[in-house]
Every structure is written in C-alpha cells, then in structure tokens.
Amino acid sequence: MTTDCFLKITSLQAEQVITSKSAYKEIQPGLVEHQIDIQFARVTTPSPVAIEWCIPLIDISGKWHPLIKSDRSLTSGWCEYVDSYATKGAPVFSLFSESGENRQTFALSDAINPIQMRVQVEEDTAEVKCEVILFEAPTEPLDHYSVTILIDTRAIPHYEALAQVSQWWEAMPLYKPAPVPAQAYDPVYSTWYSFHQELTEDAIESCCEWSQTMGCKTVIVDDGWQTDDSNKGYQFCGDWEIARSKFPNFSAHVERIQKLDMRYMLWFSVPYAGLESQAWKTFEDRTLPKPFDNAACLDPRYPQVRAYLIEFYRRAIQDWQLDGLKLDFVDQFTAEVTTESARETADMRSVPAAADRLLSDMMTQLQALNPEVLIEFRQNYIGPAMRKYGNILRANDCPNDALSNRVRTIDLRLLAGSTAVHSDMIMWNRNESPERAALQLWATLFSVPQISVKPEDISKQQDQMLRFYLKFWNSHRELLMHGNFKPSQPQYLYPVVKVESADATLVALYQNNHIVDVSKLRSRKLTVVNATESQRVVIDLGEQAQSYQVKACDCMGQPTANTQIIKQQTGLYSISMPASGVAELSPIDAHS
C-alpha cells in the first residue's frame, strides 16, 4: 500500500476528534483501491465524517447510480445526496462519456451502514467533486472504522466498470450471494395487477392453468391472501392469517398449483404491522418513528421483532410447502433516529445493521428447510447485501410503462451478477393493438418476464402475441440471461441493447431510426428485435461485404411474405420488418 494524498478526510463536527490515514493499491492501471482507516478518541457513536476528492471535468457527459431515474445528466439532482445502506440502493456512482465509456466509477466496501454520496459539478474550477459522508445516521458504537473505496478510471464500457464493482463485492465474504436455483429464471405469473386484493383460489388456479401452457413455471400470489379487505391498504398486515373466505383450504390449493408443475410464492410486507392487526397491539412500542399510511413499521433492532417475523416465514415454507416468498417494502427499514421501548431492550443501535441480521438469519433458516427457496426483492433494495438474502431482484412498479420497465430492468442487470433480474409485472388494455401490447414485453426482454393479465381480459390476438413472446423468450433464455450483456448509451436510456455468446448475437432496438451496428459481428447467427412501431430497421454492415438471408415475423410469430437476401453489401442496409417484429439473419455464401 502507498500513502494516499488523493482523498481528503474531515470530521464534520469540530468537537469530534479523529485520526485518519489513507493508502492505495493499484490493482491494474486505472483500477485502484483506497484503504481508509479512521480512529476515534474513544468508543462512541460517530458523528458524520466526509471523504472527498475532485477529478477534471473532461469528456464526462452523464452519471449513474442505482437509484437514479430517467435524468442521467450531470446536473440532475445537482445538490442532492444519494443514500445507501443495507436495504436501500448500493454505494456506487459512475460517470461516463457521450459514447457510454467509463470515466470514473467508484464504490465503497461498506454496503450495510448508512452512507451518503454526491457527485457535483464545480463550475468555478471545471471539476467534478465526489463526496462520501459516513455516519450520517446512527450506527453501532465503535472506536475504529475501516472502509475501502474502489476507483476505476479505465476507458472501458460503463457496464463493464459496473460489472467489476459487482464482482468486487461478490468476492467479499460479507456479501457472498445466495445460490440462484435454475427455476429463478423461469417466467412468472403474478396476481398483483390482474387481481390486486380480489383473490379467489379458483380464479388463481384457472390463471395458472392458462399461463402454464405458455411457459410460466411460477406463480406469485400477491397482497390480498391475508385479508378480506380490498381497499389496497395495509391496516390488516402483520398477523398473516389466511383469509378463509378466499382460501377455504390453503394447503390443498397450493398442492393443486404445484401439480400443474408450477412453483408457489407468497407475498409478505415485511416491516408492516397494520393498525387493525394484533401485531400492532403487541409491538406498538417497538416501531420506527415514520409510519407508512395505515401501518406502522416494525423496528428490527429488537430480538422479539426479528424472531416474530422469521417465525412467520419459516412456518409459511414448512407448513404450507411454499417454494418461495416475495418480501416487500424492506426499504421501509430506514436509517433514522429511533425510539426506545420500556418493555424490551434493543440489542442493536443501527436499523440497517439490524435489518441485515434479520434477513441473514431468515435466509439461514429458510435454506435449511429448502436449499432452493426462492426469495424476491424489489427496487430499490437491490445492493450487494440484499443478494445475500435473496436470489430474485425485480424492477420497481411501473404498470403499462414500457420505458420504465426497460430502464429499470437494465439498470438492475448492471450490478446483479448471477442474481436473477425480473421485470415488473406486465399488463395492458384488452383494446390495445397486439403490436403496442408487445412493446410492454419487448421492453423487458433482458429480464425474466412476470405476466399479470387474465385470459378473459385480453383479446385472442393478444393471447397469440403473448404465447409467441414467451416461446421466443424461453428459446433464447440462455443467451438473454447469461450472454455477454451490452446495453449502450445510458444517458439516452439504452436505445440499443446487445447480448452475445460464442455462436449467437441478439440485438434489441428501442428507438426509431436508430442504426444497429453489426459490423463486428462475432457469431454466425444474428437476431434483431424491432421493439419500435417502425416498419424497418437499419443495420450497419461495416466496410467488409456481407451476405445474409433474412427471415422476419410479426409479434404473433406469423412470417412475413418474402424472405430478404442481403448480398455482398457494405455500409447501411434497411431491413423491412413488422413493428414489434423479429428478424433472423443467417450468413450465406456470397456466390450462391
């Protein structure tokens, strides 16, 4: 390690005396680890400490972090800090060029404790100032703290820099990801948008029979199984008793679904104790200060709270023979100043650290019952700590919003590693054209689809379109989920996404009149998905003449009338293909 003068470390409260030192190690040119050690005068709950550095504002056009929305410009949220802790986001920030090349990506080794980050343009010096604030929220008492900051300035694609960060975290024992069973990559039928809380076992079983014929292998039964109320509130959460009016014999219902060769997952809102629940009466003095609507948020710093929650999940897997759980609203375990109970002593001070303990202990017990248990988490609780306790990460809710579903699933893929990324539930209006409805599906192509429509609520053409999509997705699953993933131009929300293997390439086009570059094609087979309303796709064949046979079909799998031949072409070439259609390009002998 070499003494580090690059980082400035400062206590933000003058009365807090700290001694700090920083050293760095170059892993390879442009990839550096900065080891920071902070010593306090005594064992204490630390006050905030800032770490900052500046880099020249050269060839930097955008920024990315796990909680960013559609505006990736340098001045979006200019003065705002981004929070990260165990159940929210991840401690990583990336700056990239107009071409999508990495200019600086930094990440912290501490993904459990509360950390604030800000990347801000300094107009007076034409620099970018990077700030990290430690100890902004209460943590466990300590006299010493160490953290490593990885800084990557290599001129590589932004997605490669973020993949490096994901691998860096994975190599740390503290963040060893949970095993991901193959079934985590099976298409899902979800009840949420199609039913909301209006659930009945007969209707669910009918939808499962239908969706299973299309290739869905898992059902997620969402909110509503635990209450007769249908007002979409959470006042009855926390007791987790089956609503017998909806499920007279729940175990028999689960068994019938599983006999269809489908797995059964069940929804829980982890922190909520509704104000009409027995859980609220039991734990009203052990809740976090900020309630959510008509529910309180349980405080995981208390051993009895953790034991109460874990016992429910353990019994659900064991008694009902469930295959997995959808654990929702975990980000409500917020990093904030807490209150203390007169009836029980909290054995931890930090809420994020307590949430980490709760979920770690839960996963240990559930895996003892079923080593292949499926656990789903949702944006924005998707960091390296969450990958310890779950094997499915789902895009945040965005009903009928193809753009958001596309961007959110791709953003998730950037850090997810081997953890399965699922789309938000997909739905559409029955009077929508099949081509426009198909855009909802194509938007989620690079994630596991979760379908949430009822067969009686869609048209015959939409049914045919959905069947074709799921057949296409399943046949390309290995390439889509495990190929070399290359999403381009993050500042423009990924208008073209490519995935490659040794013998196949698939390109999805999401923007009209955008050119698909196939000049450096490394595989024999090329699939082009036209996820637009245009009737053509323009490809760039490069300077070396190429010949292909082109077979196209529409969104329902119906072939177009003519097979196109590209013969000894260079440069730009326009392929005729239907909106929301697919084309397969096969190389041919130029002389045939």
QUIDARA-V44074 format. One line per field, one symbol per residue. phi: phi as a letter, one per 20 degrees, with the letter a starting at -180 (. if undefined). burial: + if it has 9 or more other C-alpha atoms within 8 Angstrom, else -. Layout:
# QUIDARA-V44074
phi = ???
burial = ???
This chain:
# QUIDARA-V44074
phi = .dgddfdddbfecffeecdcbccccefbgnccddedccddfbfbefegcdcbbccfeclccbcbbfdfdfedffdflgdeedebagdblaebbcdcegenefdaccbdfeddffcdcbccfdffdlcdedccdemfdgcfgbdbbcbddecddfecggfffffffgfffgfegfdgffgdfgffeegcddefffdleeebffffffffgffffepfcbddeegpfdbefcemecfdfoeldffffecgcffffgfffffemcecdcecegeecffdefgfffdfeccffdfdldcedfeffegffffffffffffffffelfercdddmffffeebfdddeedbefebeefgfffffgfffffgffffebgdgecdccgdecffffffdbccddffgbgldfffffffffgfgfdfleffddfffdbaefeffffffffffgfdgebffdebceffdcffffffffffgffffffdggffecffecedlffdmmfccccccfcbcccdddcgmeeeedfdgdcedcdddeecefdbcdddeneegccbedddbefdnefffdeeddclecmebedebfgldccdddfcffee
burial = ---+--+++-+------+-+-+++++---+++++++++++----+++++++++---+--+++++-+-----+++---+----++++++++++++++++-++++++++++-++++++++++++---+++++++++++-++--++---++++++++--+++-+++-+++-++----++++-++--+-+++++++++-++-+-+--++-++++++-+++++++++++++++-+---++++++--++--++--+--++-+++-+-++++++++++++++-+-++--++-+++--+--++++++++++-++--++-+++++++-++++++++++++-+-+-----+----+-+++++++++-++++++-+++-+--+++++++++++++++++++++++++-++--+--+++++++++++++-++++++++++-----++++++++++++-+++++++----++--++++++++++-+---+-++--+-+-+++++--++++++++-+++++++++--+-++++---++++++++++++-+++++++--++++++++++++---+--+--+--++-++---+++++++++++-----
